[in-house]
Amino acid sequence: MALSDHRVFICRYCGHALRFGAPVCGSCYQPTQVSNRVSTWVVALLVLLLGISFILLGLHVF
């Protein structure tokens, strides 16, 4: 079963159970919370990987 099949988030406006990655609630059509959006997790993962690579390679940003 894929992650998008599970309803892991709850709409803060109407309480409807949301699938991961849904940009709007399927019941009230309000925008979902930022943590439910795939783009948020992709950006967070990229920042984390860049940070780890800087630490492991001993690179200094400043």
mmCIF file of the N, C-alpha and C atoms, coordinates in Angstrom:
data_MODEL
# 
_entry.id   MODEL 
# 
loop_
_atom_site.group_PDB 
_atom_site.id 
_atom_site.type_symbol 
_atom_site.label_atom_id 
_atom_site.label_alt_id 
_atom_site.label_comp_id 
_atom_site.label_asym_id 
_atom_site.label_entity_id 
_atom_site.label_seq_id 
_atom_site.pdbx_PDB_ins_code 
_atom_site.Cartn_x 
_atom_site.Cartn_y 
_atom_site.Cartn_z 
_atom_site.occupancy 
_atom_site.B_iso_or_equiv 
_atom_site.pdbx_formal_charge 
_atom_site.auth_seq_id 
_atom_site.auth_comp_id 
_atom_site.auth_asym_id 
_atom_site.auth_atom_id 
_atom_site.pdbx_PDB_model_num 
ATOM 1   N N  . MET A 1 1  ? 0.836   -1.181 0.000  1.00 0.00 ? 1  MET A N  1 
ATOM 2   C CA . MET A 1 1  ? 0.000   0.000  0.000  1.00 0.00 ? 1  MET A CA 1 
ATOM 3   C C  . MET A 1 1  ? 0.882   1.246  0.000  1.00 0.00 ? 1  MET A C  1 
ATOM 4   N N  . ALA A 1 2  ? 0.589   2.163  -0.881 1.00 0.00 ? 2  ALA A N  1 
ATOM 5   C CA . ALA A 1 2  ? 1.374   3.382  -1.010 1.00 0.00 ? 2  ALA A CA 1 
ATOM 6   C C  . ALA A 1 2  ? 1.025   4.369  0.101  1.00 0.00 ? 2  ALA A C  1 
ATOM 7   N N  . LEU A 1 3  ? 1.971   5.283  0.347  1.00 0.00 ? 3  LEU A N  1 
ATOM 8   C CA . LEU A 1 3  ? 1.751   6.302  1.378  1.00 0.00 ? 3  LEU A CA 1 
ATOM 9   C C  . LEU A 1 3  ? 0.549   7.181  1.037  1.00 0.00 ? 3  LEU A C  1 
ATOM 10  N N  . SER A 1 4  ? 0.320   7.414  -0.247 1.00 0.00 ? 4  SER A N  1 
ATOM 11  C CA . SER A 1 4  ? -0.801  8.277  -0.639 1.00 0.00 ? 4  SER A CA 1 
ATOM 12  C C  . SER A 1 4  ? -2.158  7.625  -0.393 1.00 0.00 ? 4  SER A C  1 
ATOM 13  N N  . ASP A 1 5  ? -2.184  6.309  -0.128 1.00 0.00 ? 5  ASP A N  1 
ATOM 14  C CA . ASP A 1 5  ? -3.444  5.625  0.165  1.00 0.00 ? 5  ASP A CA 1 
ATOM 15  C C  . ASP A 1 5  ? -3.866  5.786  1.620  1.00 0.00 ? 5  ASP A C  1 
ATOM 16  N N  . HIS A 1 6  ? -2.932  6.113  2.495  1.00 0.00 ? 6  HIS A N  1 
ATOM 17  C CA . HIS A 1 6  ? -3.242  6.277  3.916  1.00 0.00 ? 6  HIS A CA 1 
ATOM 18  C C  . HIS A 1 6  ? -3.729  7.698  4.178  1.00 0.00 ? 6  HIS A C  1 
ATOM 19  N N  . ARG A 1 7  ? -4.669  7.820  5.058  1.00 0.00 ? 7  ARG A N  1 
ATOM 20  C CA . ARG A 1 7  ? -5.175  9.144  5.430  1.00 0.00 ? 7  ARG A CA 1 
ATOM 21  C C  . ARG A 1 7  ? -4.532  9.526  6.758  1.00 0.00 ? 7  ARG A C  1 
ATOM 22  N N  . VAL A 1 8  ? -3.436  10.286 6.667  1.00 0.00 ? 8  VAL A N  1 
ATOM 23  C CA . VAL A 1 8  ? -2.623  10.568 7.844  1.00 0.00 ? 8  VAL A CA 1 
ATOM 24  C C  . VAL A 1 8  ? -2.817  11.976 8.400  1.00 0.00 ? 8  VAL A C  1 
ATOM 25  N N  . PHE A 1 9  ? -3.436  12.847 7.644  1.00 0.00 ? 9  PHE A N  1 
ATOM 26  C CA . PHE A 1 9  ? -3.636  14.218 8.094  1.00 0.00 ? 9  PHE A CA 1 
ATOM 27  C C  . PHE A 1 9  ? -5.122  14.507 8.227  1.00 0.00 ? 9  PHE A C  1 
ATOM 28  N N  . ILE A 1 10 ? -5.448  15.442 9.084  1.00 0.00 ? 10 ILE A N  1 
ATOM 29  C CA . ILE A 1 10 ? -6.829  15.856 9.312  1.00 0.00 ? 10 ILE A CA 1 
ATOM 30  C C  . ILE A 1 10 ? -6.966  17.321 8.899  1.00 0.00 ? 10 ILE A C  1 
ATOM 31  N N  . CYS A 1 11 ? -8.018  17.634 8.166  1.00 0.00 ? 11 CYS A N  1 
ATOM 32  C CA . CYS A 1 11 ? -8.281  19.018 7.759  1.00 0.00 ? 11 CYS A CA 1 
ATOM 33  C C  . CYS A 1 11 ? -8.568  19.856 9.001  1.00 0.00 ? 11 CYS A C  1 
ATOM 34  N N  . ARG A 1 12 ? -7.889  20.978 9.117  1.00 0.00 ? 12 ARG A N  1 
ATOM 35  C CA . ARG A 1 12 ? -8.083  21.833 10.291 1.00 0.00 ? 12 ARG A CA 1 
ATOM 36  C C  . ARG A 1 12 ? -9.392  22.612 10.233 1.00 0.00 ? 12 ARG A C  1 
ATOM 37  N N  . TYR A 1 13 ? -10.018 22.647 9.084  1.00 0.00 ? 13 TYR A N  1 
ATOM 38  C CA . TYR A 1 13 ? -11.268 23.397 8.942  1.00 0.00 ? 13 TYR A CA 1 
ATOM 39  C C  . TYR A 1 13 ? -12.509 22.533 9.171  1.00 0.00 ? 13 TYR A C  1 
ATOM 40  N N  . CYS A 1 14 ? -12.506 21.296 8.620  1.00 0.00 ? 14 CYS A N  1 
ATOM 41  C CA . CYS A 1 14 ? -13.724 20.484 8.708  1.00 0.00 ? 14 CYS A CA 1 
ATOM 42  C C  . CYS A 1 14 ? -13.512 19.122 9.362  1.00 0.00 ? 14 CYS A C  1 
ATOM 43  N N  . GLY A 1 15 ? -12.251 18.725 9.616  1.00 0.00 ? 15 GLY A N  1 
ATOM 44  C CA . GLY A 1 15 ? -11.979 17.454 10.272 1.00 0.00 ? 15 GLY A CA 1 
ATOM 45  C C  . GLY A 1 15 ? -11.934 16.253 9.341  1.00 0.00 ? 15 GLY A C  1 
ATOM 46  N N  . HIS A 1 16 ? -12.015 16.471 8.038  1.00 0.00 ? 16 HIS A N  1 
ATOM 47  C CA . HIS A 1 16 ? -11.970 15.391 7.057  1.00 0.00 ? 16 HIS A CA 1 
ATOM 48  C C  . HIS A 1 16 ? -10.575 14.765 7.041  1.00 0.00 ? 16 HIS A C  1 
ATOM 49  N N  . ALA A 1 17 ? -10.496 13.435 6.927  1.00 0.00 ? 17 ALA A N  1 
ATOM 50  C CA . ALA A 1 17 ? -9.209  12.735 6.848  1.00 0.00 ? 17 ALA A CA 1 
ATOM 51  C C  . ALA A 1 17 ? -8.631  12.930 5.448  1.00 0.00 ? 17 ALA A C  1 
ATOM 52  N N  . LEU A 1 18 ? -7.359  13.357 5.386  1.00 0.00 ? 18 LEU A N  1 
ATOM 53  C CA . LEU A 1 18 ? -6.714  13.696 4.120  1.00 0.00 ? 18 LEU A CA 1 
ATOM 54  C C  . LEU A 1 18 ? -5.627  12.699 3.760  1.00 0.00 ? 18 LEU A C  1 
ATOM 55  N N  . ARG A 1 19 ? -5.455  12.475 2.491  1.00 0.00 ? 19 ARG A N  1 
ATOM 56  C CA . ARG A 1 19 ? -4.336  11.674 2.006  1.00 0.00 ? 19 ARG A CA 1 
ATOM 57  C C  . ARG A 1 19 ? -3.088  12.549 1.961  1.00 0.00 ? 19 ARG A C  1 
ATOM 58  N N  . PHE A 1 20 ? -1.917  11.914 2.061  1.00 0.00 ? 20 PHE A N  1 
ATOM 59  C CA . PHE A 1 20 ? -0.650  12.636 1.973  1.00 0.00 ? 20 PHE A CA 1 
ATOM 60  C C  . PHE A 1 20 ? -0.509  13.232 0.575  1.00 0.00 ? 20 PHE A C  1 
ATOM 61  N N  . GLY A 1 21 ? -0.152  14.490 0.514  1.00 0.00 ? 21 GLY A N  1 
ATOM 62  C CA . GLY A 1 21 ? 0.099   15.166 -0.748 1.00 0.00 ? 21 GLY A CA 1 
ATOM 63  C C  . GLY A 1 21 ? -1.089  15.902 -1.332 1.00 0.00 ? 21 GLY A C  1 
ATOM 64  N N  . ALA A 1 22 ? -2.236  15.821 -0.703 1.00 0.00 ? 22 ALA A N  1 
ATOM 65  C CA . ALA A 1 22 ? -3.411  16.522 -1.220 1.00 0.00 ? 22 ALA A CA 1 
ATOM 66  C C  . ALA A 1 22 ? -3.250  18.024 -1.002 1.00 0.00 ? 22 ALA A C  1 
ATOM 67  N N  . PRO A 1 23 ? -3.329  18.833 -2.060 1.00 0.00 ? 23 PRO A N  1 
ATOM 68  C CA . PRO A 1 23 ? -3.154  20.276 -1.889 1.00 0.00 ? 23 PRO A CA 1 
ATOM 69  C C  . PRO A 1 23 ? -4.360  20.961 -1.259 1.00 0.00 ? 23 PRO A C  1 
ATOM 70  N N  . VAL A 1 24 ? -5.552  20.376 -1.439 1.00 0.00 ? 24 VAL A N  1 
ATOM 71  C CA . VAL A 1 24 ? -6.765  20.924 -0.836 1.00 0.00 ? 24 VAL A CA 1 
ATOM 72  C C  . VAL A 1 24 ? -7.583  19.793 -0.231 1.00 0.00 ? 24 VAL A C  1 
ATOM 73  N N  . CYS A 1 25 ? -8.426  20.133 0.718  1.00 0.00 ? 25 CYS A N  1 
ATOM 74  C CA . CYS A 1 25 ? -9.323  19.163 1.344  1.00 0.00 ? 25 CYS A CA 1 
ATOM 75  C C  . CYS A 1 25 ? -10.374 18.726 0.328  1.00 0.00 ? 25 CYS A C  1 
ATOM 76  N N  . GLY A 1 26 ? -10.658 17.439 0.273  1.00 0.00 ? 26 GLY A N  1 
ATOM 77  C CA . GLY A 1 26 ? -11.658 16.930 -0.646 1.00 0.00 ? 26 GLY A CA 1 
ATOM 78  C C  . GLY A 1 26 ? -13.081 17.208 -0.202 1.00 0.00 ? 26 GLY A C  1 
ATOM 79  N N  . SER A 1 27 ? -13.256 17.646 1.024  1.00 0.00 ? 27 SER A N  1 
ATOM 80  C CA . SER A 1 27 ? -14.588 17.903 1.548  1.00 0.00 ? 27 SER A CA 1 
ATOM 81  C C  . SER A 1 27 ? -14.954 19.387 1.511  1.00 0.00 ? 27 SER A C  1 
ATOM 82  N N  . CYS A 1 28 ? -14.075 20.239 2.053  1.00 0.00 ? 28 CYS A N  1 
ATOM 83  C CA . CYS A 1 28 ? -14.393 21.671 2.130  1.00 0.00 ? 28 CYS A CA 1 
ATOM 84  C C  . CYS A 1 28 ? -13.562 22.521 1.157  1.00 0.00 ? 28 CYS A C  1 
ATOM 85  N N  . TYR A 1 29 ? -12.603 21.909 0.466  1.00 0.00 ? 29 TYR A N  1 
ATOM 86  C CA . TYR A 1 29 ? -11.769 22.562 -0.554 1.00 0.00 ? 29 TYR A CA 1 
ATOM 87  C C  . TYR A 1 29 ? -10.881 23.681 -0.016 1.00 0.00 ? 29 TYR A C  1 
ATOM 88  N N  . GLN A 1 30 ? -10.622 23.662 1.282  1.00 0.00 ? 30 GLN A N  1 
ATOM 89  C CA . GLN A 1 30 ? -9.676  24.611 1.871  1.00 0.00 ? 30 GLN A CA 1 
ATOM 90  C C  . GLN A 1 30 ? -8.263  24.065 1.653  1.00 0.00 ? 30 GLN A C  1 
ATOM 91  N N  . PRO A 1 31 ? -7.253  24.940 1.566  1.00 0.00 ? 31 PRO A N  1 
ATOM 92  C CA . PRO A 1 31 ? -5.884  24.457 1.399  1.00 0.00 ? 31 PRO A CA 1 
ATOM 93  C C  . PRO A 1 31 ? -5.442  23.634 2.607  1.00 0.00 ? 31 PRO A C  1 
ATOM 94  N N  . THR A 1 32 ? -4.657  22.606 2.346  1.00 0.00 ? 32 THR A N  1 
ATOM 95  C CA . THR A 1 32 ? -4.173  21.753 3.428  1.00 0.00 ? 32 THR A CA 1 
ATOM 96  C C  . THR A 1 32 ? -2.966  22.392 4.098  1.00 0.00 ? 32 THR A C  1 
ATOM 97  N N  . GLN A 1 33 ? -2.600  21.858 5.258  1.00 0.00 ? 33 GLN A N  1 
ATOM 98  C CA . GLN A 1 33 ? -1.440  22.383 5.969  1.00 0.00 ? 33 GLN A CA 1 
ATOM 99  C C  . GLN A 1 33 ? -0.172  22.098 5.166  1.00 0.00 ? 33 GLN A C  1 
ATOM 100 N N  . VAL A 1 34 ? 0.835   22.923 5.343  1.00 0.00 ? 34 VAL A N  1 
ATOM 101 C CA . VAL A 1 34 ? 2.068   22.843 4.573  1.00 0.00 ? 34 VAL A CA 1 
ATOM 102 C C  . VAL A 1 34 ? 2.751   21.490 4.755  1.00 0.00 ? 34 VAL A C  1 
ATOM 103 N N  . SER A 1 35 ? 2.674   20.900 5.940  1.00 0.00 ? 35 SER A N  1 
ATOM 104 C CA . SER A 1 35 ? 3.343   19.622 6.185  1.00 0.00 ? 35 SER A CA 1 
ATOM 105 C C  . SER A 1 35 ? 2.715   18.473 5.411  1.00 0.00 ? 35 SER A C  1 
ATOM 106 N N  . ASN A 1 36 ? 1.560   18.666 4.816  1.00 0.00 ? 36 ASN A N  1 
ATOM 107 C CA . ASN A 1 36 ? 0.914   17.623 4.025  1.00 0.00 ? 36 ASN A CA 1 
ATOM 108 C C  . ASN A 1 36 ? 1.344   17.662 2.563  1.00 0.00 ? 36 ASN A C  1 
ATOM 109 N N  . ARG A 1 37 ? 2.075   18.667 2.159  1.00 0.00 ? 37 ARG A N  1 
ATOM 110 C CA . ARG A 1 37 ? 2.430   18.821 0.751  1.00 0.00 ? 37 ARG A CA 1 
ATOM 111 C C  . ARG A 1 37 ? 3.772   18.170 0.444  1.00 0.00 ? 37 ARG A C  1 
ATOM 112 N N  . VAL A 1 38 ? 3.842   17.487 -0.677 1.00 0.00 ? 38 VAL A N  1 
ATOM 113 C CA . VAL A 1 38 ? 5.042   16.754 -1.073 1.00 0.00 ? 38 VAL A CA 1 
ATOM 114 C C  . VAL A 1 38 ? 6.221   17.701 -1.254 1.00 0.00 ? 38 VAL A C  1 
ATOM 115 N N  . SER A 1 39 ? 5.996   18.877 -1.833 1.00 0.00 ? 39 SER A N  1 
ATOM 116 C CA . SER A 1 39 ? 7.088   19.816 -2.092 1.00 0.00 ? 39 SER A CA 1 
ATOM 117 C C  . SER A 1 39 ? 7.795   20.233 -0.810 1.00 0.00 ? 39 SER A C  1 
ATOM 118 N N  . THR A 1 40 ? 7.069   20.350 0.280  1.00 0.00 ? 40 THR A N  1 
ATOM 119 C CA . THR A 1 40 ? 7.675   20.703 1.567  1.00 0.00 ? 40 THR A CA 1 
ATOM 120 C C  . THR A 1 40 ? 8.671   19.642 2.001  1.00 0.00 ? 40 THR A C  1 
ATOM 121 N N  . TRP A 1 41 ? 8.296   18.378 1.879  1.00 0.00 ? 41 TRP A N  1 
ATOM 122 C CA . TRP A 1 41 ? 9.171   17.282 2.295  1.00 0.00 ? 41 TRP A CA 1 
ATOM 123 C C  . TRP A 1 41 ? 10.358  17.121 1.355  1.00 0.00 ? 41 TRP A C  1 
ATOM 124 N N  . VAL A 1 42 ? 10.188  17.402 0.055  1.00 0.00 ? 42 VAL A N  1 
ATOM 125 C CA . VAL A 1 42 ? 11.301  17.327 -0.891 1.00 0.00 ? 42 VAL A CA 1 
ATOM 126 C C  . VAL A 1 42 ? 12.338  18.394 -0.560 1.00 0.00 ? 42 VAL A C  1 
ATOM 127 N N  . VAL A 1 43 ? 11.889  19.612 -0.304 1.00 0.00 ? 43 VAL A N  1 
ATOM 128 C CA . VAL A 1 43 ? 12.812  20.700 0.048  1.00 0.00 ? 43 VAL A CA 1 
ATOM 129 C C  . VAL A 1 43 ? 13.515  20.394 1.368  1.00 0.00 ? 43 VAL A C  1 
ATOM 130 N N  . ALA A 1 44 ? 12.786  19.904 2.361  1.00 0.00 ? 44 ALA A N  1 
ATOM 131 C CA . ALA A 1 44 ? 13.392  19.572 3.655  1.00 0.00 ? 44 ALA A CA 1 
ATOM 132 C C  . ALA A 1 44 ? 14.445  18.480 3.503  1.00 0.00 ? 44 ALA A C  1 
ATOM 133 N N  . LEU A 1 45 ? 14.167  17.482 2.686  1.00 0.00 ? 45 LEU A N  1 
ATOM 134 C CA . LEU A 1 45 ? 15.125  16.402 2.460  1.00 0.00 ? 45 LEU A CA 1 
ATOM 135 C C  . LEU A 1 45 ? 16.374  16.912 1.750  1.00 0.00 ? 45 LEU A C  1 
ATOM 136 N N  . LEU A 1 46 ? 16.207  17.788 0.761  1.00 0.00 ? 46 LEU A N  1 
ATOM 137 C CA . LEU A 1 46 ? 17.360  18.352 0.062  1.00 0.00 ? 46 LEU A CA 1 
ATOM 138 C C  . LEU A 1 46 ? 18.230  19.188 0.994  1.00 0.00 ? 46 LEU A C  1 
ATOM 139 N N  . VAL A 1 47 ? 17.619  20.001 1.831  1.00 0.00 ? 47 VAL A N  1 
ATOM 140 C CA . VAL A 1 47 ? 18.379  20.811 2.791  1.00 0.00 ? 47 VAL A CA 1 
ATOM 141 C C  . VAL A 1 47 ? 19.129  19.913 3.765  1.00 0.00 ? 47 VAL A C  1 
ATOM 142 N N  . LEU A 1 48 ? 18.478  18.866 4.235  1.00 0.00 ? 48 LEU A N  1 
ATOM 143 C CA . LEU A 1 48 ? 19.120  17.925 5.149  1.00 0.00 ? 48 LEU A CA 1 
ATOM 144 C C  . LEU A 1 48 ? 20.306  17.229 4.488  1.00 0.00 ? 48 LEU A C  1 
ATOM 145 N N  . LEU A 1 49 ? 20.136  16.767 3.258  1.00 0.00 ? 49 LEU A N  1 
ATOM 146 C CA . LEU A 1 49 ? 21.228  16.095 2.549  1.00 0.00 ? 49 LEU A CA 1 
ATOM 147 C C  . LEU A 1 49 ? 22.387  17.044 2.266  1.00 0.00 ? 49 LEU A C  1 
ATOM 148 N N  . LEU A 1 50 ? 22.087  18.281 1.913  1.00 0.00 ? 50 LEU A N  1 
ATOM 149 C CA . LEU A 1 50 ? 23.151  19.264 1.703  1.00 0.00 ? 50 LEU A CA 1 
ATOM 150 C C  . LEU A 1 50 ? 23.903  19.542 2.997  1.00 0.00 ? 50 LEU A C  1 
ATOM 151 N N  . GLY A 1 51 ? 23.187  19.673 4.086  1.00 0.00 ? 51 GLY A N  1 
ATOM 152 C CA . GLY A 1 51 ? 23.829  19.900 5.382  1.00 0.00 ? 51 GLY A CA 1 
ATOM 153 C C  . GLY A 1 51 ? 24.730  18.752 5.779  1.00 0.00 ? 51 GLY A C  1 
ATOM 154 N N  . ILE A 1 52 ? 24.261  17.534 5.596  1.00 0.00 ? 52 ILE A N  1 
ATOM 155 C CA . ILE A 1 52 ? 25.072  16.356 5.928  1.00 0.00 ? 52 ILE A CA 1 
ATOM 156 C C  . ILE A 1 52 ? 26.299  16.287 5.038  1.00 0.00 ? 52 ILE A C  1 
ATOM 157 N N  . SER A 1 53 ? 26.140  16.588 3.746  1.00 0.00 ? 53 SER A N  1 
ATOM 158 C CA . SER A 1 53 ? 27.296  16.533 2.849  1.00 0.00 ? 53 SER A CA 1 
ATOM 159 C C  . SER A 1 53 ? 28.329  17.597 3.213  1.00 0.00 ? 53 SER A C  1 
ATOM 160 N N  . PHE A 1 54 ? 27.886  18.792 3.608  1.00 0.00 ? 54 PHE A N  1 
ATOM 161 C CA . PHE A 1 54 ? 28.828  19.824 4.037  1.00 0.00 ? 54 PHE A CA 1 
ATOM 162 C C  . PHE A 1 54 ? 29.590  19.381 5.279  1.00 0.00 ? 54 PHE A C  1 
ATOM 163 N N  . ILE A 1 55 ? 28.906  18.747 6.202  1.00 0.00 ? 55 ILE A N  1 
ATOM 164 C CA . ILE A 1 55 ? 29.553  18.281 7.429  1.00 0.00 ? 55 ILE A CA 1 
ATOM 165 C C  . ILE A 1 55 ? 30.549  17.173 7.127  1.00 0.00 ? 55 ILE A C  1 
ATOM 166 N N  . LEU A 1 56 ? 30.147  16.203 6.319  1.00 0.00 ? 56 LEU A N  1 
ATOM 167 C CA . LEU A 1 56 ? 31.018  15.066 6.024  1.00 0.00 ? 56 LEU A CA 1 
ATOM 168 C C  . LEU A 1 56 ? 32.228  15.461 5.186  1.00 0.00 ? 56 LEU A C  1 
ATOM 169 N N  . LEU A 1 57 ? 32.064  16.416 4.293  1.00 0.00 ? 57 LEU A N  1 
ATOM 170 C CA . LEU A 1 57 ? 33.166  16.848 3.440  1.00 0.00 ? 57 LEU A CA 1 
ATOM 171 C C  . LEU A 1 57 ? 34.005  17.944 4.088  1.00 0.00 ? 57 LEU A C  1 
ATOM 172 N N  . GLY A 1 58 ? 33.558  18.456 5.208  1.00 0.00 ? 58 GLY A N  1 
ATOM 173 C CA . GLY A 1 58 ? 34.303  19.482 5.919  1.00 0.00 ? 58 GLY A CA 1 
ATOM 174 C C  . GLY A 1 58 ? 34.265  20.832 5.235  1.00 0.00 ? 58 GLY A C  1 
ATOM 175 N N  . LEU A 1 59 ? 33.248  21.072 4.437  1.00 0.00 ? 59 LEU A N  1 
ATOM 176 C CA . LEU A 1 59 ? 33.131  22.352 3.748  1.00 0.00 ? 59 LEU A CA 1 
ATOM 177 C C  . LEU A 1 59 ? 32.517  23.385 4.682  1.00 0.00 ? 59 LEU A C  1 
ATOM 178 N N  . HIS A 1 60 ? 32.967  24.610 4.537  1.00 0.00 ? 60 HIS A N  1 
ATOM 179 C CA . HIS A 1 60 ? 32.437  25.695 5.356  1.00 0.00 ? 60 HIS A CA 1 
ATOM 180 C C  . HIS A 1 60 ? 31.713  26.676 4.450  1.00 0.00 ? 60 HIS A C  1 
ATOM 181 N N  . VAL A 1 61 ? 30.530  27.059 4.818  1.00 0.00 ? 61 VAL A N  1 
ATOM 182 C CA . VAL A 1 61 ? 29.735  27.976 4.015  1.00 0.00 ? 61 VAL A CA 1 
ATOM 183 C C  . VAL A 1 61 ? 30.263  29.397 4.156  1.00 0.00 ? 61 VAL A C  1 
ATOM 184 N N  . PHE A 1 62 ? 30.716  29.766 5.337  1.00 0.00 ? 62 PHE A N  1 
ATOM 185 C CA . PHE A 1 62 ? 31.196  31.128 5.572  1.00 0.00 ? 62 PHE A CA 1 
ATOM 186 C C  . PHE A 1 62 ? 32.690  31.155 5.676  1.00 0.00 ? 62 PHE A C  1 
# 
